[in-house]
Amino acid sequence: MINKLVIFCLFVWTANCHQRFVCPRPESTNSGIKSGPCSDENNPFEANYMDIVPGPMTIRFEETIFHREAPTIVSLNEYGKPDATCLLLDHIPHNDAAKMDLGPDCWISGYPIGRCPAQHYLTVNIPDIKCDRCFLQVISVMLDKYRPDEAPCYQENMGHNNCSTYYSCANVKIRPTSQGLNRDINSCSAEYKKNLIGQWPYRPANEYTSKVNIGSTGADGKFYHDIHMNNLAYNISLSQFTSSHKLSIYKGNDAVYEIPVASGAIRAIGVWSNLDSNTIDDLENGRLELTLRDESAGNQLEKSTLVLLQKIHEFQYYYHLGIDWGKDGWLKGNDFIGSNAPYSFVVEPNGICIPSAKYLGGFNQQDTKSAIISLSITDDRVWVRAASSNFAISTIEIKFNGDTVLRVDSTDVDSGNLVYQVYNLSPRDANSYSAVFKSTNNEEIEVTLASSVAAPLRINYKENKGEIVLIPEQTGFRYAVVAPNVAGTLSIRGPARQGHSGSLIYQIENFENGVATGTWPLDSVKSYWILASGHLYAEIVSSPAFNSDRQIHGQFPYPEFSVANFRTSVLSLEGKPTDFGVEEVNTNGLSTFFLAPSNAKLEINSLLRNVASNEVVQSLTLKRGSTTLATDANVRGESYIQLEDNSQKLEWSLDNPSADIVSALNAGELELHITTSRFNEKALIAKAPRISS
């Protein structure tokens, strides 16, 4: 048996299998595709694609065969336009902590998918463009096929390279905002850095070197041109420097940058920021020189050209790159988590591909000072978002049962009042958290945290402006908003997905000086259903004093709680968990139930997802066990295509529901059964949570 296993593994290795998308679903389940951009299988686009929107989106992929230090690329492309590549994230380090366990649940090709040990999550920025036939690519460059002393392999374009490269594609249709309707794939292909949110640590840089001497005084330097940030960092070793020695960068006979050096210093470290295009051109073409001047020797000058030593993380050039990711499949380390992390965006959970999360939030106001905070807790990490008004944050202490378990320091605070950062945090009881805000002058605001939904308020999904939190109460929501230095009108709207427009649901009247608190009485079944389906958002339309041409949006996640007499239930075939890893995913979705006061009305709203193109709803039935309590054979699914393709919504209202129905609801034993032309022998079932009369 052992010998057979060894032979099998060797065969798999020779078969060159590697990785594939899990979510969005892959265009092909073959994890060993080596001639890109996608497979040569006959997979019609319309039969397998995900409908997505601009902004942050978490993707999920898995590795079937381990290849150490193999960097990954994520790009967006369009069928029929092979020369247009929108690079979303480049030089992603390999997960060298990943495990391999080939077997029935983790095969090199075919279903199921999503069950290999090496699961990975990355958040990328989807551009605001119109693209009805796009595909996302995860490209893995097999650098274990090359010796470290060999030249880096070169990825020429989609499917043509001298690398050992593996491709996986996922078909997507992008629904642009009104601003993106006239933009196509070419608009995001021109400049990689515009597709990033922050400073990706593995962004392109060119390393230069230069050495200059006057007698025993010398300067030996390394210079790093950060192509993304347009700056030139330098690290220069110095010898025998005195106050009479000056160090500069020259172009011809003119000094274009003075390098500050203290007398007696042995090293000069700094950054020349905001290089213009002419300076960059001079650097790249050898027209800049490191210059040493000795004022005590008649201003003697010695120059040495800045010479290109190597290109680092350059687009299409790939070197060995690997780190240990977290056990939950997210990147970890100081570049992504905790104090001063330059690119926490990549580990911010967004969209339907993420694992389940717990959401906590809270708000407190003392006189004119306000503080708001929300936590999104997944596995062993927490995404902290916080804002304050008239209160300069020094630290935020997250407490569990009174003990500090996490401290957010001032280094993580933007302009004294905004926090958007990820930290490591062991899972605990979600009902025992609190937060203490401390100001720079030792004032404190304590905030109790409770189950909630919260949304980051952002301009164009990028620029953080504040936070809104909804906390459930007996008759609706207690809301709180803190958006420092923002003025305008604030409303809650839907149904819509990120960046799109929906109808007014609730107008918040008391939004003044960037702060608002109050109660939103939830008297609309539709409002709760929109929240439950993930299509509720907040919007600030700014006053003319604050960029009136830009709207600030915040999309709420799916809630985990119930409000008043509103309940949510998963809708699935026979009430069993939907398996998204199989080839044919069943119709699924959710249902909301609302029992009006005095049992005057029962309202049921359902959202069906993954509906087949010819699938028709046939009947809705309420049951308790095997007993039928009510049936409606006239309900038909209404297309929900304005928000999601392959979706339908259903509404069923029962005036004065029978005592048997109310009794079943009170006992938590009521079930909604839906039959369709696709599933008419086995029903889709939603089990209604208990609702008290």
C-alpha positions in Angstrom: 0.0 0.0 0.0 2.8 2.4 0.8 4.6 1.7 -2.5 1.4 2.4 -4.4 1.0 5.7 -2.6 4.5 6.8 -3.5 4.0 5.9 -7.1 0.7 7.8 -7.1 2.3 10.9 -5.6 5.1 10.8 -8.2 2.6 10.6 -10.9 0.6 13.5 -9.6 3.8 15.6 -9.4 4.7 14.8 -13.0 1.1 15.7 -14.0 2.0 19.3 -12.9 -1.1 19.9 -10.8 -1.3 23.0 -8.7 -4.2 25.4 -7.8 -7.7 26.5 -8.7 -10.4 28.9 -7.8 -13.0 28.0 -5.3 -15.0 31.2 -5.1 -15.9 32.5 -7.6 -16.4 29.0 -9.0 -13.7 28.0 -11.5 -14.2 27.9 -15.2 -12.5 24.5 -15.0 -11.7 22.3 -11.9 -8.4 21.2 -13.4 -5.7 22.6 -11.1 -2.9 21.9 -13.5 -3.7 24.1 -16.5 -0.3 25.3 -17.9 -1.3 27.0 -21.2 -3.2 30.1 -20.4 -5.2 32.0 -20.0 -7.9 29.4 -19.3 -8.7 25.9 -20.2 -9.5 24.7 -23.6 -12.7 23.0 -22.3 -16.1 23.9 -23.8 -17.4 25.9 -20.9 -20.0 28.4 -22.1 -19.7 31.7 -20.2 -23.4 32.1 -19.5 -23.5 28.7 -17.8 -20.9 29.5 -15.2 -20.2 33.1 -14.1 -20.6 35.2 -11.0 -22.3 38.6 -11.0 -20.0 41.1 -9.1 -19.7 44.8 -8.4 -16.8 47.2 -8.1 -14.8 47.7 -4.9 -13.3 45.2 -2.4 -13.9 41.5 -3.1 -12.5 38.5 -1.3 -11.6 35.6 -3.6 -10.9 32.1 -2.5 -8.6 29.5 -4.1 -7.0 26.3 -3.1 -3.7 24.5 -3.8 -3.6 20.8 -4.6 0.1 20.4 -5.0 2.6 22.3 -2.8 5.2 24.4 -4.6 7.4 26.3 -2.2 8.1 30.0 -2.9 5.9 30.1 -5.9 4.5 33.7 -6.2 0.9 34.2 -7.3 -0.7 36.8 -9.6 -4.4 37.9 -9.6 -5.6 39.7 -12.7 -8.8 40.6 -14.5 -9.2 39.9 -18.2 -11.9 40.0 -20.9 -12.7 37.4 -23.4 -11.9 38.6 -26.9 -9.3 41.1 -25.7 -6.1 39.1 -25.2 -3.9 42.1 -25.0 -5.7 43.9 -22.2 -4.8 42.7 -18.7 -5.9 44.5 -15.6 -3.4 43.5 -12.9 -5.2 43.4 -9.5 -2.4 42.1 -7.3 1.1 41.0 -8.2 4.0 39.2 -6.5 1.8 37.6 -3.8 4.0 35.4 -1.6 3.4 31.7 -1.6 1.9 30.1 1.5 4.9 28.0 2.6 2.9 26.8 5.6 0.3 25.1 3.4 -0.4 21.4 3.7 -1.1 18.9 0.9 -3.5 15.9 1.3 -4.6 14.5 -2.0 -7.6 12.1 -1.7 -11.3 11.8 -2.6 -12.0 15.3 -1.1 -9.0 17.0 -2.7 -8.4 15.8 -6.2 -6.2 17.4 -8.9 -9.2 17.8 -11.3 -13.0 17.5 -10.9 -15.4 18.0 -8.1 -15.6 18.4 -5.2 -13.7 21.7 -4.8 -13.0 23.8 -1.7 -12.0 20.8 0.5 -8.2 20.8 0.1 -6.2 21.7 3.3 -4.5 24.6 1.6 -7.3 27.2 1.4 -6.4 30.8 0.6 -8.3 34.1 0.9 -7.3 37.4 -0.7 -9.2 40.7 -1.0 -8.6 42.6 -4.3 -10.1 45.8 -5.7 -12.5 45.2 -8.6 -12.4 48.2 -11.0 -15.5 50.2 -11.8 -15.8 49.2 -15.4 -18.4 47.7 -17.7 -17.5 44.1 -18.6 -20.1 41.5 -19.4 -17.6 38.7 -20.3 -14.7 39.1 -18.0 -12.7 36.5 -16.0 -10.5 36.6 -13.0 -7.2 34.7 -13.1 -5.1 33.2 -10.4 -1.7 32.5 -11.9 1.0 30.6 -10.0 4.6 30.8 -11.1 6.5 27.6 -10.3 9.9 28.9 -9.2 10.8 25.6 -7.6 11.6 24.6 -11.2 14.4 27.1 -11.2 17.6 27.4 -9.2 18.0 30.5 -7.1 21.1 31.6 -9.1 19.2 31.4 -12.4 17.7 34.5 -14.0 14.1 35.2 -13.0 11.5 33.6 -15.2 9.6 36.0 -17.4 5.8 36.1 -17.9 5.4 37.6 -21.4 1.6 37.8 -21.5 -1.4 35.6 -21.0 -0.4 32.1 -21.8 3.1 32.8 -23.2 6.1 32.6 -20.9 9.3 30.9 -20.1 8.0 30.2 -16.6 6.4 27.0 -15.4 3.0 28.6 -14.8 -0.4 27.4 -13.7 -3.7 29.1 -14.5 -7.2 29.0 -13.0 -10.0 31.3 -14.2 -13.4 32.3 -12.9 -15.9 33.9 -15.1 -17.4 37.2 -13.8 -19.8 39.9 -15.0 -19.1 43.3 -13.5 -22.0 45.6 -12.8 -20.5 49.1 -12.9 -21.8 52.1 -11.2 -23.1 55.0 -13.2 -19.6 56.5 -13.3 -18.2 53.2 -14.7 -20.6 52.6 -17.5 -18.4 54.3 -20.1 -15.2 52.6 -18.9 -13.9 49.3 -20.2 -11.0 46.9 -19.4 -8.5 49.2 -21.0 -9.1 51.9 -18.4 -7.7 49.7 -15.6 -4.9 48.1 -17.6 -2.7 51.2 -17.9 -1.4 51.7 -14.3 -1.2 48.9 -11.8 -0.9 51.1 -8.8 -4.3 52.6 -9.3 -5.8 49.1 -8.7 -4.2 49.0 -5.2 -5.6 50.2 -1.9 -2.5 51.3 0.0 1.1 50.3 -0.2 1.4 46.7 -1.3 4.7 45.5 0.3 5.7 43.5 -2.8 5.2 46.4 -5.3 7.8 47.1 -8.0 11.1 48.8 -7.1 14.4 49.3 -8.9 17.6 49.0 -6.9 20.5 51.4 -7.8 24.0 51.6 -6.4 26.6 54.4 -6.4 29.9 55.0 -4.6 32.0 58.1 -4.4 35.2 59.1 -2.5 37.3 62.2 -1.8 40.4 60.9 -0.1 39.5 58.9 2.9 36.0 60.3 3.0 33.5 58.2 1.1 29.9 57.4 0.5 28.7 53.9 -0.6 24.9 53.8 -1.2 22.0 51.7 -2.2 18.9 53.5 -3.7 15.4 52.0 -4.1 13.0 53.6 -6.5 9.5 52.7 -5.4 7.6 52.7 -8.6 4.2 52.7 -6.8 5.0 55.6 -4.5 7.3 57.6 -6.8 10.0 58.0 -4.2 13.6 57.1 -3.9 14.7 55.6 -0.6 18.4 55.6 0.2 20.7 53.8 2.6 24.3 55.2 2.3 27.3 54.0 4.3 29.6 56.9 5.2 33.2 57.1 6.3 35.2 60.1 7.7 32.4 62.6 7.3 32.8 66.0 8.9 30.7 69.2 8.8 32.6 70.3 5.7 31.3 67.4 3.6 28.1 67.7 1.7 26.2 64.9 -0.1 23.8 65.6 -2.9 22.2 64.1 -6.1 23.1 66.0 -9.2 21.9 66.2 -12.7 24.7 67.6 -14.8 26.0 70.7 -13.0 22.8 71.2 -10.9 22.0 69.8 -7.5 18.5 68.4 -7.6 18.4 66.9 -4.1 20.4 67.6 -0.9 21.0 64.5 1.3 21.0 65.6 5.0 24.0 64.2 6.8 25.1 65.0 10.4 28.8 65.6 11.2 30.4 62.3 12.2 27.5 60.2 10.9 28.3 56.8 9.7 25.1 56.3 7.7 22.5 58.4 5.8 19.0 56.9 5.6 16.0 58.7 4.1 13.5 59.1 1.3 13.4 61.5 -1.6 9.6 61.8 -2.0 7.3 62.9 -4.9 9.6 62.4 -7.8 8.2 63.9 -10.9 8.2 62.2 -14.3 11.3 64.1 -15.5 13.3 63.0 -12.5 12.2 59.4 -12.9 13.3 59.6 -16.6 16.7 61.0 -15.5 17.1 58.2 -13.0 16.2 55.4 -15.4 18.5 56.8 -18.1 21.6 57.3 -16.0 21.5 61.1 -15.7 21.6 61.3 -11.9 24.8 61.2 -9.9 25.7 60.8 -6.3 27.9 63.8 -5.5 30.3 64.4 -2.6 31.5 68.0 -2.0 34.3 69.0 0.4 33.9 72.7 1.4 37.3 72.7 3.2 39.1 71.7 0.0 37.8 74.4 -2.3 34.4 72.8 -2.9 36.1 69.8 -4.5 33.4 67.6 -6.2 33.4 63.9 -7.0 30.5 62.3 -8.8 29.3 58.7 -9.5 26.3 57.7 -11.5 23.4 55.9 -9.9 23.6 52.5 -11.7 20.7 50.0 -11.9 21.6 47.0 -9.9 18.4 44.9 -10.1 14.7 45.1 -10.6 12.6 44.0 -7.6 9.0 42.7 -7.9 8.8 44.1 -11.4 5.7 43.3 -13.3 6.2 40.0 -15.2 9.6 39.2 -13.6 9.4 36.6 -10.8 11.8 35.5 -8.1 11.4 33.0 -5.3 8.8 34.4 -2.8 7.2 32.6 0.0 6.1 33.2 3.6 3.9 31.4 6.2 0.3 32.4 6.0 -2.2 32.0 8.9 -3.8 28.7 9.6 -7.1 30.1 8.5 -5.9 30.9 5.0 -5.2 34.6 5.2 -1.9 36.4 4.9 -0.3 37.3 8.2 2.6 39.3 9.5 3.4 43.0 10.1 2.8 43.9 6.4 -0.9 43.0 6.8 -1.8 42.8 10.5 -1.4 45.2 13.4 0.6 48.4 14.0 1.6 50.3 10.8 0.6 47.5 8.4 0.9 49.1 5.0 -1.6 46.8 3.3 -4.3 45.5 5.6 -6.8 45.8 2.7 -5.8 42.4 1.4 -7.1 40.7 4.6 -10.3 42.7 4.9 -13.2 40.3 4.5 -15.7 41.4 1.8 -18.4 39.6 -0.3 -19.9 36.2 -0.4 -16.6 34.2 -0.6 -15.6 34.8 3.0 -15.9 32.5 5.9 -18.6 33.3 8.5 -17.9 36.2 10.9 -19.2 37.6 14.1 -20.1 41.4 14.1 -19.9 43.6 17.2 -20.4 47.3 17.5 -21.0 50.1 19.9 -21.1 53.9 20.4 -20.9 56.4 23.2 -21.1 60.1 23.5 -19.9 62.4 26.3 -20.9 66.0 25.8 -19.5 66.9 22.4 -17.1 64.0 22.2 -18.2 60.8 20.4 -16.6 57.4 19.7 -17.8 54.5 17.6 -16.3 51.1 17.0 -17.1 47.8 15.2 -15.4 44.5 15.2 -15.6 41.8 12.5 -14.2 38.6 14.1 -13.2 35.6 11.8 -11.2 32.7 13.1 -8.2 34.0 14.9 -8.3 37.7 13.8 -10.4 40.7 14.1 -11.0 43.6 11.8 -11.3 46.8 13.8 -13.0 49.9 12.5 -13.4 53.0 14.7 -14.0 56.7 14.5 -14.2 59.6 16.9 -15.4 63.2 16.8 -13.9 66.0 18.9 -11.7 63.3 20.5 -8.1 62.7 19.4 -7.6 58.9 19.8 -4.4 57.9 21.5 -5.2 54.2 22.1 -8.2 51.9 22.1 -8.3 49.0 24.5 -10.5 46.1 23.5 -11.5 44.3 26.7 -13.0 40.9 27.3 -14.7 40.5 30.7 -12.8 43.6 31.8 -9.3 42.3 30.8 -7.5 44.0 27.9 -7.0 41.5 25.0 -6.0 44.0 22.3 -4.6 47.5 22.2 -4.9 49.8 19.2 -2.0 52.3 19.4 -1.9 55.8 18.0 0.3 54.5 15.1 -2.8 52.8 13.7 -4.9 56.0 14.0 -5.4 58.2 10.9 -5.5 61.9 11.7 -6.4 61.2 15.3 -9.9 59.9 14.7 -10.1 56.9 12.2 -9.0 53.3 12.7 -9.2 50.6 9.9 -6.9 47.7 10.8 -6.6 44.0 11.3 -5.2 42.3 14.4 -4.7 38.8 15.7 -7.3 37.8 18.3 -8.3 34.5 19.8 -12.0 33.7 19.5 -14.1 34.4 22.6 -17.7 34.7 23.7 -19.0 37.6 21.5 -21.2 38.9 24.3 -18.5 39.9 26.7 -16.5 42.6 24.8 -16.1 46.3 25.5 -13.8 49.1 24.3 -12.1 52.0 26.0 -11.1 55.0 23.9 -8.2 57.1 25.4 -7.4 60.5 24.1 -4.0 62.3 23.8 -4.9 64.3 27.0 -5.9 61.2 29.0 -9.7 61.5 28.6 -11.6 58.2 28.3 -14.8 57.0 26.6 -16.0 53.5 27.3 -18.1 51.7 24.8 -20.1 48.5 25.4 -20.1 46.2 22.4 -23.1 44.1 21.3 -24.2 42.1 18.3 -24.7 44.5 15.4 -24.1 45.2 11.7 -21.8 48.0 10.7 -20.6 49.6 7.5 -17.4 51.5 6.7 -18.3 54.9 5.1 -16.0 55.3 2.1 -15.6 57.5 -0.9 -15.3 55.3 -4.1 -14.8 52.2 -1.8 -11.3 53.5 -0.9 -11.1 56.6 1.2 -12.3 56.0 4.7 -14.6 58.7 6.2 -16.3 57.1 9.2 -18.5 54.3 10.5 -22.2 53.5 10.9 -23.5 50.8 13.4 -27.0 49.3 13.7 -27.7 47.6 17.0 -30.9 45.6 17.3 -33.5 46.5 19.9 -37.0 45.4 20.8 -38.7 47.5 18.1 -36.0 48.1 15.6 -32.4 49.5 15.6 -30.4 51.9 17.6 -28.1 53.6 15.1 -24.9 55.6 15.5 -22.8 57.4 13.0 -19.5 59.1 13.3 -17.9 60.6 10.2 -15.4 63.3 11.3 -15.3 66.4 9.2 -18.2 65.3 7.0 -21.3 67.3 6.4 -24.4 66.5 4.3 -27.5 64.4 4.4 -27.5 60.8 5.6 -30.0 58.1 4.6 -30.4 54.3 4.6 -31.3 52.8 1.2 -31.8 49.6 -0.7 -32.1 47.2 -2.2 -28.7 47.7 -3.9 -25.3 46.3 -4.0 -22.1 48.2 -3.4 -21.9 51.4 -5.3 -25.3 51.2 -6.8 -28.5 53.1 -6.0 -31.6 52.0 -4.2 -34.8 53.5 -2.9 -34.9 55.6 0.3 -35.8 53.4 3.3 -35.0 55.7 6.2 -33.9 59.3 6.4 -31.6 60.2 9.4 -32.6 63.7 10.2 -30.2 64.6 13.0 -26.9 64.1 11.2 -24.9 67.2 12.4 -21.2 67.8 12.6 -20.4 64.3 11.4 -22.4 62.6 14.2 -25.8 61.1 14.5 -27.6 58.8 17.0 -31.1 57.7 17.4 -33.7 54.9 16.9 -34.9 53.5 13.6 -38.3 51.8 14.3 -38.4 48.8 12.0 -41.9 48.8 10.8 -41.3 47.6 7.3 -41.0 43.9 6.3 -39.2 44.9 3.1 -36.5 46.8 5.1 -35.6 43.8 7.2 -35.6 41.5 4.1 -33.3 43.9 2.3 -30.9 43.9 5.3 -31.1 40.1 5.6 -30.3 39.6 1.9 -27.2 41.9 2.1 -28.6 44.7 0.0 -28.9 47.5 2.6 -26.5 50.4 2.6 -26.0 53.9 4.1 -25.3 56.9 1.9 -24.1 60.4 2.7 -24.6 63.1 0.1 -22.1 65.7 1.0 -22.8 69.4 1.2 -21.1 71.8 -1.3 -18.5 72.6 1.3 -17.3 69.0 1.1 -16.9 67.7 -2.5 -20.6 67.6 -3.4 -19.7 65.5 -6.5 -18.8 62.5 -4.4 -21.1 60.3 -2.4 -20.1 58.3 0.6 -21.4 54.7 0.7 -21.3 51.9 3.3 -22.7 48.4 2.6 -24.0 46.4 5.5 -23.1 42.7 5.8 -25.6 39.9 6.4 -26.8 40.1 10.0 -26.6 37.3 12.6 -29.4 38.4 14.8 -33.1 38.8 14.9 -35.0 42.1 15.4 -38.5 42.3 17.1 -40.7 39.8 15.4 -38.5 39.5 12.3 -36.6 36.2 11.7 -34.3 34.9 9.0 -33.8 31.3 7.9 -31.6 29.6 5.3 -33.5 28.2 2.4 -32.1 25.0 0.9 -33.0 21.7 -0.7 -34.7 19.5 2.0 -33.4 21.9 4.6 -30.0 20.4 4.4 -26.8 22.5 4.1 -26.1 23.6 0.5 -22.9 22.0 -0.8 -21.1 24.7 -2.9 -18.2 22.3 -3.8 -20.1 20.0 -6.1 -20.6 20.4 -9.8 -24.3 21.3 -9.8 -25.2 23.6 -6.9 -28.9 23.4 -5.9 -31.2 26.5 -5.8 -30.8 28.0 -2.4 -31.3 31.3 -0.6 -33.0 32.7 2.5 -36.4 33.5 3.8 -37.6 36.1 6.3 -40.6 35.8 8.5 -42.6 38.6 10.2 -45.5 38.1 12.6 -47.5 41.4 13.0 -48.8 42.5 16.4 -51.9 40.6 17.6 -51.1 38.0 15.0 -52.8 40.1 12.4 -50.5 39.1 9.5 -47.7 36.7 8.7 -45.4 38.0 5.9 -42.8 35.8 4.3 -40.2 37.1 1.8 -37.7 34.8 0.1 -34.7 35.3 -2.1 -33.8 32.4 -4.3 -30.3 32.2 -5.6 -28.6 30.0 -8.2 -31.9 29.7 -10.1 -31.7 27.9 -13.4 -32.5 29.9 -16.5 -35.8 28.0 -17.1 -36.7 27.3 -13.4 -40.2 28.3 -12.4 -41.7 28.5 -8.9 -44.7 26.2 -8.6 -46.0 26.4 -5.1 -45.4 27.7 -1.5 -46.6 25.6 1.4 -46.4 26.0 5.2 -46.0 22.8 7.2 -45.7 21.6 10.7 -44.1 18.2 10.5 -46.0 16.3 7.8 -49.2 18.4 8.3 -49.9 21.1 5.6 -51.2 24.3 7.2 -51.4 26.6 4.2 -50.7 26.5 0.4 -50.4 29.1 -2.3 -50.0 27.8 -5.8 -50.4 31.2 -7.4 -47.1 32.7 -6.2 -44.5 33.2 -9.0 -40.9 34.3 -8.6 -40.2 37.9 -9.6 -36.9 38.5 -11.3 -34.3 40.1 -9.1 -32.0 40.7 -12.1 -31.5 44.4 -11.2 -29.3 43.2 -8.3 -28.3 39.6 -9.0 -28.5 37.4 -12.1 -30.0 34.0 -11.6 -32.1 35.2 -8.7 -35.8 35.5 -7.9 -37.7 37.0 -5.0 -41.0 35.8 -3.6 -43.5 37.5 -1.3 -46.3 35.7 0.5 -48.7 37.5 2.9 -51.3 35.7 5.1 -53.9 37.9 6.8 -55.0 36.6 10.2 -53.0 33.4 10.0 -54.6 30.3 11.5 -54.1 29.3 15.2 -52.2 26.3 13.9 -49.7 28.5 12.0 -49.2 30.8 15.0 -48.8 27.8 17.3 -46.2 26.3 15.0 -44.3 29.7 14.9 -44.4 30.0 18.7 -42.9 26.5 19.0 -40.3 27.0 16.3 -41.8 24.2 14.2 -43.1 26.0 11.2 -41.5 25.2 7.8 -41.8 26.9 4.4 -41.7 24.5 1.5 -41.1 25.8 -2.1 -41.4 23.6 -5.1 -40.0 24.6 -8.5 -39.9 23.1 -11.9 -36.3 22.1 -11.1 -37.2 20.6 -7.6 -40.8 19.4 -7.6 -40.4 16.1 -5.8 -37.9 17.4 -3.2 -38.8 20.9 -1.9 -36.7 23.8 -0.9 -37.2 24.3 2.8 -36.7 27.2 5.2 -37.2 26.3 8.9 -38.7 29.4 10.6 -37.1 30.3 13.9 -39.3 30.7 16.9 -41.5 33.8 17.0 -43.5 34.6 20.1 -47.0 36.1 19.7 
